[in-house]
């Protein structure tokens, strides 16, 4: 998809530049006449291609419902370029505004932070494996 | 907020970071395409209302592209209020960058 987006953007940019340059030449030669139809069509097609390219090369949206979001993580694993909090939420901003309080591990550092997503089926599988091996690990 | 909506949110909670991410993506797309439509409107030499109508039509096309390519036709999964957040989201934020490039290219090519 990344290649498709880049290709669409490149093609759209070339056509847009060409169309704008053509219309500049046209208005410089014949001032106060309407644009020829071919320049108009080229312009409209180029911005359509470019906006399609921008939409295609934008990052994927994320499901907002907790169940679907958690299900997606459980199925595909956490795949993201960003950082993750220990609650399993992605960090989008430049950091925690309250990090100076030092409460990342809960008050006193004994881990009472809020639990968000927890991969229950993953943990259950892990436990089944552990039981199968006779409880040794 | 009505009690019904509150109860609905308690049963099906919403992931705030995903909402933030989606809003950010949509507003990014809107800002980029708005200045693009300004280039087109200025080059076409549109004036007054036709220019603004051009922008509204272009934003609608971009919304349709997001609807088809990014949400797979199910905007309810990605936006809390699809009508306001997807179809109307950030349309008027892009208006200023649209007018900026519109006037710039109109001035470069026509004036």
gemmi code that builds the backbone of each chain (N, CA, C; Angstrom):
import gemmi

chains = {
    "A": [
        ("UNK", (0.826, -1.198, 0.000), (0.000, 0.000, 0.000), (0.861, 1.249, 0.000)),
        ("UNK", (2.032, 1.155, 0.637), (2.894, 2.334, 0.713), (3.389, 2.722, -0.671)),
        ("UNK", (3.715, 1.686, -1.490), (4.202, 1.964, -2.844), (3.095, 2.587, -3.683)),
        ("UNK", (1.867, 2.054, -3.518), (0.730, 2.580, -4.275), (0.514, 4.053, -3.942)),
        ("UNK", (0.548, 4.376, -2.633), (0.349, 5.766, -2.226), (1.407, 6.689, -2.790)),
        ("UNK", (2.676, 6.249, -2.699), (3.766, 7.076, -3.226), (3.628, 7.269, -4.728)),
        ("UNK", (3.255, 6.178, -5.437), (3.104, 6.278, -6.892), (1.992, 7.256, -7.251)),
        ("UNK", (0.843, 7.141, -6.558), (-0.276, 8.054, -6.831), (0.139, 9.498, -6.574)),
        ("UNK", (0.841, 9.716, -5.457), (1.278, 11.079, -5.130), (2.212, 11.621, -6.197)),
        ("UNK", (3.162, 10.778, -6.647), (4.140, 11.245, -7.639), (3.448, 11.594, -8.943)),
        ("UNK", (2.578, 10.681, -9.419), (1.868, 10.932, -10.681), (1.006, 12.189, -10.568)),
        ("UNK", (0.279, 12.303, -9.436), (-0.577, 13.475, -9.242), (0.218, 14.758, -9.222)),
        ("UNK", (1.378, 14.751, -8.558), (2.203, 15.963, -8.479), (2.714, 16.371, -9.854)),
        ("UNK", (3.138, 15.370, -10.649), (3.632, 15.693, -11.999), (2.522, 16.344, -12.819)),
        ("UNK", (1.324, 15.719, -12.807), (0.221, 16.272, -13.590), (-0.186, 17.643, -13.079)),
        ("UNK", (-0.177, 17.824, -11.740), (-0.578, 19.122, -11.180), (0.402, 20.210, -11.602)),
        ("UNK", (1.700, 19.899, -11.494), (2.698, 20.885, -11.906), (2.529, 21.243, -13.372)),
        ("UNK", (2.332, 20.202, -14.188), (2.175, 20.444, -15.624), (0.938, 21.293, -15.905)),
        ("UNK", (-0.170, 20.985, -15.223), (-1.415, 21.715, -15.471), (-1.275, 23.179, -15.047)),
        ("UNK", (-0.662, 23.415, -13.876), (-0.514, 24.791, -13.399), (0.420, 25.567, -14.321)),
        ("UNK", (1.507, 24.902, -14.771), (2.436, 25.575, -15.676), (1.742, 25.903, -17.001)),
        ("UNK", (0.951, 24.926, -17.513), (0.242, 25.169, -18.771), (-0.705, 26.355, -18.643)),
        ("UNK", (-1.444, 26.399, -17.517), (-2.414, 27.489, -17.396), (-1.693, 28.821, -17.200)),
        ("UNK", (-0.498, 28.788, -16.576), (0.286, 30.022, -16.477), (0.699, 30.514, -17.856)),
        ("UNK", (1.162, 29.581, -18.686), (1.546, 29.950, -20.053), (0.339, 30.480, -20.824)),
        ("UNK", (-0.802, 29.815, -20.621), (-2.010, 30.226, -21.341), (-2.421, 31.651, -20.966)),
        ("UNK", (-2.475, 31.924, -19.648), (-2.917, 33.264, -19.242), (-1.875, 34.314, -19.620)),
        ("UNK", (-0.590, 33.905, -19.728), (0.428, 34.877, -20.124), (0.287, 35.232, -21.607)),
        ("UNK", (-0.145, 34.245, -22.417), (-0.275, 34.512, -23.860), (-1.625, 35.139, -24.190)),
        ("UNK", (-2.718, 34.491, -23.730), (-4.043, 35.043, -24.016), (-4.676, 35.442, -22.687)),
        ("UNK", (-4.459, 36.667, -22.264), (-5.061, 37.103, -21.008), (-6.567, 37.256, -21.194)),
        ("UNK", (-7.317, 37.041, -20.121), (-8.776, 37.239, -20.094), (-9.516, 36.345, -21.073)),
        ("UNK", (-9.011, 35.129, -21.283), (-9.802, 34.136, -22.010), (-9.948, 32.934, -21.095)),
        ("UNK", (-11.047, 32.173, -21.232), (-11.219, 31.005, -20.352), (-10.167, 29.943, -20.632)),
        ("UNK", (-9.897, 29.133, -19.601), (-8.901, 28.055, -19.746), (-9.395, 27.025, -20.750)),
        ("UNK", (-8.504, 26.468, -21.578), (-8.925, 25.369, -22.453), (-9.370, 24.167, -21.639)),
        ("UNK", (-10.235, 23.362, -22.277), (-10.845, 22.237, -21.554), (-9.799, 21.222, -21.121)),
        ("UNK", (-8.750, 21.000, -21.928), (-7.787, 19.943, -21.582), (-7.001, 20.296, -20.315)),
        ("UNK", (-6.690, 21.589, -20.122), (-5.974, 21.974, -18.893), (-6.877, 21.772, -17.686)),
        ("UNK", (-8.155, 22.165, -17.823), (-9.109, 21.985, -16.722), (-9.212, 20.517, -16.333)),
        ("UNK", (-9.352, 19.661, -17.346), (-9.494, 18.224, -17.066), (-8.224, 17.693, -16.405)),
        ("UNK", (-7.061, 18.099, -16.920), (-5.797, 17.620, -16.350), (-5.682, 18.038, -14.884)),
        ("UNK", (-6.084, 19.289, -14.615), (-6.013, 19.806, -13.240), (-6.912, 19.008, -12.302)),
        ("UNK", (-8.163, 18.804, -12.734), (-9.115, 18.103, -11.869), (-8.681, 16.655, -11.638)),
        ("UNK", (-8.206, 16.006, -12.709), (-7.744, 14.617, -12.562), (-6.549, 14.571, -11.619)),
        ("UNK", (-5.622, 15.538, -11.765), (-4.425, 15.496, -10.922), (-4.777, 15.677, -9.456)),
        ("UNK", (-5.723, 16.588, -9.108), (-6.020, 16.732, -7.673), (-6.799, 15.529, -7.159)),
        ("UNK", (-7.599, 14.888, -8.038), (-8.271, 13.663, -7.608), (-7.245, 12.578, -7.285)),
        ("UNK", (-6.271, 12.398, -8.191), (-5.230, 11.379, -7.987), (-4.428, 11.705, -6.729)),
        ("UNK", (-4.093, 12.986, -6.553), (-3.292, 13.373, -5.386), (-4.054, 13.150, -4.094)),
        ("UNK", (-5.343, 13.506, -4.050), (-6.061, 13.296, -2.789), (-6.257, 11.816, -2.518)),
        ("UNK", (-6.450, 11.015, -3.573), (-6.498, 9.563, -3.365), (-5.166, 9.067, -2.815)),
        ("UNK", (-4.061, 9.596, -3.345), (-2.742, 9.196, -2.857), (-2.531, 9.578, -1.412)),
        ("UNK", (-2.998, 10.790, -1.037), (-2.836, 11.234, 0.352), (-3.630, 10.328, 1.293)),
        ("UNK", (-4.861, 9.977, 0.878), (-5.684, 9.111, 1.740), (-5.050, 7.722, 1.844)),
        ("UNK", (-4.561, 7.188, 0.711), (-3.990, 5.830, 0.732), (-2.710, 5.794, 1.561)),
        ("UNK", (-1.891, 6.858, 1.494), (-0.625, 6.803, 2.222), (-0.757, 7.272, 3.671)),
        ("UNK", (-1.965, 7.639, 4.109), (-2.137, 7.990, 5.522), (-2.183, 6.721, 6.362)),
        ("UNK", (-1.827, 6.830, 7.663), (-1.813, 5.616, 8.492), (-3.209, 5.026, 8.681)),
        ("UNK", (-3.258, 3.725, 8.960), (-4.530, 3.041, 9.186), (-5.242, 3.621, 10.390)),
        ("UNK", (-6.570, 3.672, 10.324), (-7.344, 4.076, 11.493), (-7.394, 2.917, 12.483)),
        ("UNK", (-7.710, 3.251, 13.742), (-7.783, 2.206, 14.757), (-9.195, 2.088, 15.286)),
        ("UNK", (-9.673, 0.862, 15.522), (-11.028, 0.715, 16.051), (-11.161, 1.379, 17.415)),
        ("UNK", (-12.280, 2.061, 17.653), (-12.416, 2.790, 18.911), (-13.147, 1.988, 19.968)),
        ("UNK", (-13.866, 0.915, 19.571), (-14.556, 0.142, 20.595), (-13.566, -0.781, 21.286)),
        ("UNK", (-13.649, -0.779, 22.596), (-12.679, -1.496, 23.411), (-12.566, -2.960, 22.984)),
        ("UNK", (-13.733, -3.598, 22.752), (-13.737, -5.026, 22.429), (-13.018, -5.290, 21.114)),
        ("UNK", (-13.336, -4.468, 20.088), (-12.718, -4.690, 18.768), (-11.233, -4.355, 18.791)),
        ("UNK", (-10.891, -3.287, 19.538), (-9.497, -2.868, 19.639), (-8.667, -3.949, 20.325)),
        ("UNK", (-9.220, -4.463, 21.462), (-8.514, -5.521, 22.190), (-8.412, -6.793, 21.372)),
        ("UNK", (-9.513, -7.120, 20.637), (-9.505, -8.318, 19.818), (-8.451, -8.243, 18.732)),
        ("UNK", (-8.291, -7.049, 18.158), (-7.312, -6.861, 17.086), (-5.894, -7.072, 17.629)),
        ("UNK", (-5.641, -6.523, 18.842), (-4.306, -6.693, 19.423), (-4.046, -8.162, 19.735)),
        ("UNK", (-5.097, -8.852, 20.283), (-4.909, -10.261, 20.641), (-4.645, -11.109, 19.412)),
        ("UNK", (-5.310, -10.754, 18.294), (-5.154, -11.540, 17.069), (-3.813, -11.273, 16.397)),
        ("UNK", (-3.481, -9.974, 16.274), (-2.330, -9.626, 15.437), (-1.105, -9.231, 16.247)),
        ("UNK", (-1.245, -9.145, 17.540), (-0.133, -8.677, 18.351), (-0.027, -7.168, 18.256)),
        ("UNK", (0.744, -6.584, 19.190), (0.856, -5.130, 19.173), (1.865, -4.722, 18.121)),
        ("UNK", (1.334, -4.248, 16.988), (2.276, -3.836, 15.958), (2.102, -2.343, 15.731)),
        ("UNK", (3.067, -1.622, 16.170), (3.002, -0.181, 15.976), (4.386, 0.391, 16.103)),
        ("UNK", (4.537, 1.565, 15.483), (5.836, 2.209, 15.561), (5.979, 2.971, 16.868)),
        ("UNK", (4.833, 3.206, 17.543), (4.852, 4.042, 18.739), (5.248, 3.281, 19.981)),
        ("UNK", (5.263, 3.990, 21.104), (5.522, 3.362, 22.395), (4.199, 2.955, 23.015)),
        ("UNK", (4.278, 2.039, 23.957), (3.058, 1.562, 24.592), (3.159, 1.763, 26.089)),
        ("UNK", (2.037, 2.149, 26.686), (2.011, 2.189, 28.140), (1.839, 0.762, 28.629)),
        ("UNK", (2.033, 0.555, 29.921), (1.881, -0.817, 30.390), (0.415, -1.215, 30.450)),
        ("UNK", (-0.484, -0.226, 30.274), (-1.893, -0.582, 30.165), (-2.233, -1.071, 28.764)),
        ("UNK", (-1.282, -0.998, 27.844), (-1.534, -1.477, 26.494), (-2.098, -0.416, 25.583)),
        ("UNK", (-2.085, 0.847, 26.004), (-2.527, 1.905, 25.115), (-1.314, 2.546, 24.473)),
        ("UNK", (-1.467, 2.943, 23.236), (-0.347, 3.537, 22.540), (-0.146, 4.977, 23.002)),
        ("UNK", (1.128, 5.344, 23.162), (1.434, 6.724, 23.534), (1.505, 7.553, 22.264)),
        ("UNK", (0.625, 8.542, 22.150), (0.583, 9.343, 20.932), (1.302, 10.661, 21.113)),
        ("UNK", (1.221, 11.234, 22.313), (1.798, 12.555, 22.514), (3.280, 12.412, 22.834)),
        ("UNK", (3.895, 13.523, 23.116), (5.331, 13.517, 23.348), (5.694, 12.926, 24.702)),
        ("UNK", (4.721, 12.537, 25.449), (5.018, 11.919, 26.729), (3.964, 12.253, 27.759)),
        ("UNK", (4.105, 11.649, 28.882), (3.142, 11.820, 29.958), (3.378, 13.171, 30.628)),
        ("UNK", (2.328, 13.985, 30.672), (2.454, 15.294, 31.289), (2.668, 15.230, 32.789)),
        ("UNK", (2.371, 14.081, 33.388), (2.490, 13.951, 34.844), (3.619, 13.011, 35.230)),
        ("UNK", (4.575, 12.807, 34.272), (5.657, 11.865, 34.536), (6.508, 12.315, 35.718)),
        ("UNK", (6.563, 13.644, 35.971), (7.409, 14.137, 37.057), (6.921, 13.666, 38.412)),
        ("UNK", (5.684, 13.193, 38.485), (5.200, 12.675, 39.766), (5.803, 11.321, 40.083)),
        ("UNK", (6.347, 10.626, 39.076), (6.980, 9.340, 39.295), (6.013, 8.261, 39.728)),
        ("UNK", (4.788, 8.305, 39.181), (3.783, 7.333, 39.611), (3.557, 6.239, 38.579)),
        ("UNK", (4.545, 6.045, 37.672), (4.345, 5.066, 36.611), (4.089, 3.672, 37.152)),
        ("UNK", (4.676, 3.351, 38.285), (4.487, 2.023, 38.854), (3.528, 2.056, 40.031)),
        ("UNK", (2.692, 3.071, 40.091), (1.786, 3.178, 41.211), (2.446, 3.896, 42.364)),
        ("UNK", (1.655, 4.234, 43.366), (2.196, 4.970, 44.507), (3.127, 4.065, 45.301)),
        ("UNK", (4.361, 4.525, 45.552), (5.333, 3.721, 46.267), (5.988, 2.668, 45.402)),
        ("UNK", (5.674, 2.622, 44.117), (6.334, 1.692, 43.202), (5.912, 0.255, 43.362)),
        ("UNK", (4.747, -0.012, 43.950), (4.342, -1.415, 44.084), (3.284, -1.801, 43.055)),
        ("UNK", (3.327, -1.143, 41.903), (2.575, -1.633, 40.756), (1.069, -1.614, 40.886)),
        ("UNK", (0.497, -0.473, 41.200), (-0.948, -0.459, 41.234), (-1.514, 0.399, 40.103)),
        ("UNK", (-0.785, 0.456, 39.003), (-1.259, 1.205, 37.849), (-2.521, 0.580, 37.286)),
        ("UNK", (-3.281, 1.399, 36.550), (-4.547, 0.926, 36.011), (-4.281, -0.094, 34.909)),
        ("UNK", (-5.043, -1.162, 34.912), (-4.928, -2.174, 33.870), (-5.938, -1.868, 32.781)),
        ("UNK", (-5.484, -1.737, 31.556), (-6.394, -1.552, 30.443), (-6.585, -2.855, 29.724)),
        ("UNK", (-5.896, -3.023, 28.606), (-6.025, -4.263, 27.857), (-5.109, -5.311, 28.445)),
        ("UNK", (-5.663, -6.502, 28.651), (-4.876, -7.624, 29.135), (-5.254, -8.816, 28.284)),
        ("UNK", (-4.275, -9.461, 27.651), (-4.553, -10.504, 26.682), (-4.899, -11.802, 27.401)),
        ("UNK", (-6.218, -11.964, 27.700), (-6.651, -13.097, 28.511), (-6.402, -14.414, 27.793)),
        ("UNK", (-6.796, -14.479, 26.498), (-6.652, -15.761, 25.800), (-5.175, -16.118, 25.624)),
        ("UNK", (-4.336, -15.080, 25.428), (-2.900, -15.331, 25.326), (-2.349, -15.915, 26.613)),
        ("UNK", (-2.772, -15.320, 27.742), (-2.296, -15.807, 29.049), (-2.805, -17.223, 29.323)),
        ("UNK", (-4.074, -17.478, 28.865), (-4.649, -18.809, 29.094), (-3.864, -19.868, 28.329)),
        ("UNK", (-3.471, -19.526, 27.083), (-2.682, -20.435, 26.266), (-1.333, -20.722, 26.946)),
        ("UNK", (-0.745, -19.655, 27.452), (0.540, -19.776, 28.133), (0.416, -20.740, 29.325)),
        ("UNK", (-0.713, -20.570, 30.053), (-0.942, -21.416, 31.233), (-1.138, -22.861, 30.819)),
        ("UNK", (-1.882, -23.093, 29.703), (-2.111, -24.457, 29.224), (-0.799, -25.118, 28.832)),
        ("UNK", (0.060, -24.348, 28.181), (1.385, -24.857, 27.829), (2.150, -25.253, 29.072)),
        ("UNK", (2.059, -24.404, 30.077), (2.800, -24.638, 31.315), (2.318, -25.907, 32.016)),
        ("UNK", (0.946, -26.115, 31.955), (0.384, -27.313, 32.579), (0.843, -28.553, 31.805)),
        ("UNK", (0.830, -28.455, 30.463), (1.223, -29.579, 29.614), (2.652, -30.039, 29.900)),
        ("UNK", (3.528, -29.082, 30.151), (4.908, -29.457, 30.407), (5.116, -29.937, 31.848)),
        ("UNK", (4.018, -30.099, 32.538), (4.134, -30.637, 33.879), (4.512, -29.607, 34.927)),
        ("UNK", (4.248, -28.368, 34.616), (4.492, -27.323, 35.616), (5.946, -26.929, 35.778)),
        ("UNK", (6.804, -27.445, 34.861), (8.214, -27.060, 34.985), (8.515, -26.013, 33.911)),
        ("UNK", (9.302, -25.047, 34.244), (9.694, -24.058, 33.238), (10.941, -23.330, 33.694)),
    ],
    "B": [
        ("UNK", (-25.295, 14.475, 28.595), (-25.300, 13.101, 28.089), (-26.459, 12.332, 28.726)),
        ("UNK", (-27.206, 11.661, 27.902), (-28.366, 10.958, 28.443), (-27.920, 9.704, 29.189)),
        ("UNK", (-28.810, 9.203, 30.032), (-28.480, 7.991, 30.788), (-28.282, 6.811, 29.861)),
        ("UNK", (-29.077, 6.806, 28.775), (-28.947, 5.693, 27.832), (-27.542, 5.655, 27.241)),
        ("UNK", (-27.078, 6.840, 26.818), (-25.759, 6.922, 26.199), (-24.676, 6.547, 27.212)),
        ("UNK", (-24.880, 6.993, 28.445), (-23.919, 6.694, 29.506), (-23.823, 5.189, 29.742)),
        ("UNK", (-24.994, 4.538, 29.775), (-25.016, 3.097, 29.998), (-24.358, 2.368, 28.829)),
        ("UNK", (-24.657, 2.856, 27.627), (-24.075, 2.266, 26.421), (-22.548, 2.346, 26.468)),
        ("UNK", (-22.028, 3.506, 26.944), (-20.577, 3.676, 27.024), (-19.975, 2.826, 28.129)),
        ("UNK", (-20.759, 2.555, 29.198), (-20.253, 1.697, 30.265), (-20.145, 0.252, 29.797)),
        ("UNK", (-21.097, -0.158, 28.928), (-21.065, -1.539, 28.421), (-20.007, -1.679, 27.331)),
        ("UNK", (-20.004, -0.731, 26.394), (-19.034, -0.753, 25.309), (-18.110, 0.454, 25.415)),
        ("UNK", (-17.070, 0.358, 26.243), (-16.210, 1.524, 26.435), (-15.425, 1.863, 25.173)),
        ("UNK", (-14.935, 3.092, 25.163), (-14.250, 3.589, 23.971), (-12.785, 3.843, 24.300)),
        ("UNK", (-11.890, 3.480, 23.401), (-10.455, 3.657, 23.604), (-10.072, 5.078, 23.193)),
        ("UNK", (-9.631, 5.866, 24.182), (-9.409, 7.293, 23.924), (-8.252, 7.505, 22.953)),
        ("UNK", (-7.166, 6.704, 23.110), (-6.012, 6.933, 22.238), (-6.347, 6.630, 20.778)),
        ("UNK", (-7.235, 5.638, 20.549), (-7.629, 5.354, 19.169), (-8.418, 6.521, 18.587)),
        ("UNK", (-9.318, 7.095, 19.427), (-10.099, 8.247, 18.961), (-9.167, 9.396, 18.596)),
        ("UNK", (-8.177, 9.642, 19.469), (-7.202, 10.709, 19.192), (-6.464, 10.440, 17.889)),
        ("UNK", (-6.015, 9.201, 17.739), (-5.265, 8.832, 16.532), (-6.103, 9.061, 15.283)),
        ("UNK", (-7.375, 8.611, 15.315), (-8.224, 8.755, 14.132), (-8.482, 10.221, 13.814)),
        ("UNK", (-8.738, 11.029, 14.869), (-8.979, 12.455, 14.627), (-7.756, 13.103, 14.006)),
        ("UNK", (-6.575, 12.699, 14.496), (-5.318, 13.254, 13.984), (-5.144, 12.903, 12.504)),
        ("UNK", (-5.428, 11.641, 12.165), (-5.277, 11.209, 10.769), (-6.210, 12.008, 9.866)),
        ("UNK", (-7.487, 12.141, 10.301), (-8.457, 12.863, 9.466), (-8.052, 14.320, 9.310)),
        ("UNK", (-7.583, 14.950, 10.401), (-7.260, 16.372, 10.281), (-6.003, 16.573, 9.434)),
        ("UNK", (-5.079, 15.612, 9.482), (-3.910, 15.658, 8.592), (-4.323, 15.632, 7.130)),
        ("UNK", (-5.178, 14.655, 6.800), (-5.648, 14.523, 5.418), (-6.352, 15.798, 4.981)),
        ("UNK", (-7.195, 16.344, 5.874), (-7.958, 17.553, 5.539), (-7.032, 18.725, 5.262)),
        ("UNK", (-6.003, 18.898, 6.105), (-5.104, 20.041, 5.911), (-4.355, 19.927, 4.593)),
        ("UNK", (-3.876, 18.712, 4.289), (-3.126, 18.532, 3.040), (-4.010, 18.769, 1.824)),
        ("UNK", (-5.223, 18.179, 1.837), (-6.064, 18.286, 0.651), (-6.651, 19.689, 0.516)),
        ("UNK", (-6.854, 20.392, 1.637), (-7.435, 21.738, 1.548), (-6.529, 22.663, 0.756)),
        ("UNK", (-5.217, 22.626, 1.030), (-4.330, 23.518, 0.277), (-4.238, 23.071, -1.186)),
        ("UNK", (-4.384, 21.764, -1.402), (-4.416, 21.251, -2.778), (-5.612, 21.796, -3.551)),
        ("UNK", (-6.781, 21.789, -2.921), (-7.977, 22.330, -3.581), (-7.829, 23.823, -3.815)),
        ("UNK", (-7.113, 24.505, -2.922), (-6.856, 25.929, -3.130), (-6.051, 26.157, -4.393)),
        ("UNK", (-5.023, 25.317, -4.605), (-4.220, 25.422, -5.833), (-5.120, 25.269, -7.057)),
        ("UNK", (-5.998, 24.256, -7.015), (-6.870, 24.008, -8.173), (-7.838, 25.165, -8.378)),
        ("UNK", (-8.452, 25.649, -7.275), (-9.439, 26.723, -7.416), (-8.789, 27.993, -7.949)),
        ("UNK", (-7.583, 28.299, -7.479), (-6.900, 29.494, -7.957), (-6.503, 29.378, -9.412)),
        ("UNK", (-6.039, 28.175, -9.805), (-5.628, 27.975, -11.193), (-6.834, 28.031, -12.128)),
        ("UNK", (-7.982, 27.483, -11.668), (-9.185, 27.544, -12.496), (-9.747, 28.950, -12.564)),
        ("UNK", (-9.277, 29.834, -11.686), (-9.760, 31.205, -11.699), (-11.148, 31.356, -11.122)),
        ("UNK", (-11.488, 30.514, -10.146), (-12.807, 30.635, -9.522), (-12.846, 31.872, -8.641)),
        ("UNK", (-14.019, 32.460, -8.540), (-14.195, 33.659, -7.711), (-15.427, 33.474, -6.847)),
        ("UNK", (-15.349, 34.027, -5.633), (-16.514, 34.123, -4.743), (-17.162, 32.753, -4.490)),
        ("UNK", (-18.483, 32.647, -4.531), (-19.168, 31.426, -4.109), (-18.719, 30.157, -4.836)),
        ("UNK", (-18.522, 30.188, -6.168), (-18.076, 28.941, -6.809), (-16.825, 28.351, -6.173)),
        ("UNK", (-15.896, 29.201, -5.706), (-14.697, 28.701, -5.041), (-15.015, 27.939, -3.778)),
        ("UNK", (-15.928, 28.492, -2.959), (-16.277, 27.819, -1.710), (-17.062, 26.540, -1.983)),
        ("UNK", (-17.904, 26.585, -3.025), (-18.639, 25.366, -3.390), (-17.648, 24.292, -3.865)),
        ("UNK", (-16.641, 24.721, -4.625), (-15.584, 23.804, -5.067), (-14.919, 23.128, -3.878)),
        ("UNK", (-14.622, 23.937, -2.836), (-13.985, 23.376, -1.636), (-14.888, 22.368, -0.948)),
        ("UNK", (-16.189, 22.721, -0.833), (-17.109, 21.802, -0.153), (-17.236, 20.494, -0.933)),
        ("UNK", (-17.337, 20.593, -2.255), (-17.436, 19.378, -3.080), (-16.159, 18.540, -2.931)),
        ("UNK", (-14.991, 19.205, -2.961), (-13.722, 18.494, -2.802), (-13.624, 17.796, -1.465)),
        ("UNK", (-14.045, 18.491, -0.377), (-13.995, 17.868, 0.949), (-14.912, 16.664, 1.017)),
        ("UNK", (-16.067, 16.780, 0.323), (-16.981, 15.642, 0.319), (-16.338, 14.443, -0.379)),
        ("UNK", (-15.634, 14.715, -1.486), (-14.962, 13.624, -2.208), (-13.895, 12.976, -1.325)),
        ("UNK", (-13.147, 13.829, -0.591), (-12.112, 13.286, 0.306), (-12.746, 12.440, 1.410)),
        ("UNK", (-13.882, 12.910, 1.961), (-14.586, 12.116, 2.971), (-14.995, 10.774, 2.403)),
        ("UNK", (-15.487, 10.786, 1.162), (-15.892, 9.536, 0.525), (-14.696, 8.620, 0.335)),
        ("UNK", (-13.531, 9.204, 0.003), (-12.316, 8.391, -0.155), (-11.913, 7.766, 1.176)),
        ("UNK", (-11.983, 8.565, 2.267), (-11.641, 8.012, 3.588), (-12.628, 6.900, 3.934)),
        ("UNK", (-13.908, 7.173, 3.659), (-14.954, 6.193, 3.944), (-14.676, 4.883, 3.220)),
        ("UNK", (-14.278, 4.976, 1.953), (-14.107, 3.762, 1.148), (-12.774, 3.082, 1.419)),
        ("UNK", (-11.688, 3.865, 1.574), (-10.352, 3.262, 1.623), (-9.847, 3.023, 3.044)),
        ("UNK", (-10.282, 3.833, 4.014), (-9.740, 3.708, 5.360), (-10.678, 3.034, 6.346)),
        ("UNK", (-12.003, 3.231, 6.187), (-12.908, 2.634, 7.168), (-13.564, 1.370, 6.639)),
        ("UNK", (-13.269, 0.959, 5.399), (-13.871, -0.223, 4.784), (-15.395, -0.161, 4.831)),
        ("UNK", (-15.947, 1.040, 4.715), (-17.399, 1.175, 4.700), (-18.071, 1.030, 6.054)),
        ("UNK", (-17.270, 0.934, 7.140), (-17.870, 0.832, 8.474), (-17.344, 1.963, 9.363)),
        ("UNK", (-17.792, 3.201, 9.141), (-17.240, 4.325, 9.902), (-17.572, 4.246, 11.397)),
        ("UNK", (-18.617, 3.491, 11.746), (-18.988, 3.362, 13.152), (-17.908, 2.707, 13.995)),
        ("UNK", (-17.044, 1.898, 13.349), (-15.968, 1.227, 14.084), (-14.846, 2.192, 14.437)),
        ("UNK", (-14.718, 3.280, 13.682), (-13.555, 4.137, 13.837), (-13.899, 5.535, 14.343)),
        ("UNK", (-15.184, 5.898, 14.285), (-15.576, 7.236, 14.734), (-16.781, 7.118, 15.643)),
        ("UNK", (-16.747, 7.891, 16.747), (-17.847, 7.825, 17.688), (-19.124, 8.359, 17.050)),
        ("UNK", (-19.001, 9.500, 16.352), (-20.137, 10.051, 15.613), (-19.711, 10.191, 14.160)),
        ("UNK", (-19.971, 9.174, 13.309), (-19.459, 9.192, 11.932), (-19.841, 10.456, 11.170)),
        ("UNK", (-21.080, 10.948, 11.386), (-21.522, 12.112, 10.616), (-20.686, 13.341, 10.947)),
        ("UNK", (-20.436, 13.559, 12.234), (-19.693, 14.756, 12.614), (-18.191, 14.586, 12.487)),
        ("UNK", (-17.679, 13.379, 12.811), (-16.220, 13.207, 12.873), (-15.604, 12.853, 11.538)),
        ("UNK", (-16.351, 12.134, 10.690), (-15.784, 11.761, 9.390), (-16.246, 12.713, 8.299)),
        ("UNK", (-17.577, 12.857, 8.137), (-18.094, 13.633, 7.000), (-17.947, 15.126, 7.245)),
        ("UNK", (-18.085, 15.557, 8.495), (-17.976, 16.986, 8.756), (-16.716, 17.361, 9.508)),
        ("UNK", (-15.898, 16.344, 9.865), (-14.759, 16.598, 10.742), (-13.727, 17.504, 10.114)),
        ("UNK", (-13.431, 18.605, 10.777), (-12.327, 19.483, 10.370), (-12.526, 20.153, 9.021)),
        ("UNK", (-13.748, 20.142, 8.489), (-13.956, 20.755, 7.172), (-13.647, 22.249, 7.249)),
        ("UNK", (-14.077, 22.893, 8.340), (-13.883, 24.335, 8.410), (-12.510, 24.718, 8.946)),
        ("UNK", (-11.767, 23.739, 9.486), (-10.377, 24.026, 9.858), (-9.502, 24.176, 8.620)),
        ("UNK", (-9.842, 23.420, 7.566), (-9.042, 23.486, 6.356), (-9.348, 24.705, 5.515)),
        ("UNK", (-10.444, 25.384, 5.856), (-10.893, 26.501, 5.022), (-9.838, 27.599, 4.928)),
        ("UNK", (-9.126, 27.856, 6.023), (-8.155, 28.957, 5.985), (-6.986, 28.631, 5.066)),
        ("UNK", (-6.500, 27.364, 5.117), (-5.395, 27.032, 4.200), (-5.892, 26.990, 2.767)),
        ("UNK", (-7.176, 26.639, 2.589), (-7.749, 26.672, 1.236), (-7.726, 28.097, 0.685)),
        ("UNK", (-8.216, 29.048, 1.475), (-8.269, 30.438, 1.016), (-6.863, 30.965, 0.765)),
        ("UNK", (-5.917, 30.555, 1.614), (-4.529, 30.997, 1.445), (-3.980, 30.611, 0.067)),
        ("UNK", (-4.036, 29.317, -0.270), (-3.461, 28.895, -1.551), (-4.338, 29.339, -2.717)),
        ("UNK", (-5.653, 29.441, -2.485), (-6.565, 29.923, -3.523), (-6.135, 31.327, -3.971)),
        ("UNK", (-6.010, 32.227, -3.024), (-5.655, 33.606, -3.376), (-4.238, 33.671, -3.937)),
        ("UNK", (-3.339, 32.848, -3.385), (-1.953, 32.866, -3.880), (-1.899, 32.493, -5.359)),
        ("UNK", (-2.533, 31.375, -5.714), (-2.446, 30.921, -7.104), (-3.283, 31.786, -8.034)),
        ("UNK", (-4.409, 32.307, -7.526), (-5.181, 33.247, -8.339), (-4.310, 34.460, -8.666)),
        ("UNK", (-3.607, 34.974, -7.651), (-2.758, 36.150, -7.868), (-1.601, 35.851, -8.801)),
        ("UNK", (-1.003, 34.657, -8.658), (0.141, 34.307, -9.513), (-0.271, 34.191, -10.970)),
        ("UNK", (-1.458, 33.600, -11.215), (-1.827, 33.271, -12.589), (-2.682, 34.337, -13.264)),
        ("UNK", (-3.499, 35.057, -12.508), (-4.476, 35.936, -13.153), (-4.129, 37.411, -13.018)),
        ("UNK", (-3.616, 37.776, -11.869), (-3.518, 39.220, -11.607), (-2.396, 39.866, -12.443)),
    ],
}
model = gemmi.Model(1)
for chain_id, residues in chains.items():
    chain = gemmi.Chain(chain_id)
    for i, (resn, *xyz) in enumerate(residues, 1):
        res = gemmi.Residue()
        res.name, res.seqid = resn, gemmi.SeqId(i, " ")
        for name, pos in zip(("N", "CA", "C"), xyz):
            atom = gemmi.Atom()
            atom.name, atom.element = name, gemmi.Element(name[0])
            atom.pos, atom.b_iso = gemmi.Position(*pos), 0.0
            res.add_atom(atom)
        chain.add_residue(res)
    model.add_chain(chain)
structure = gemmi.Structure()
structure.add_model(model)
structure.setup_entities()
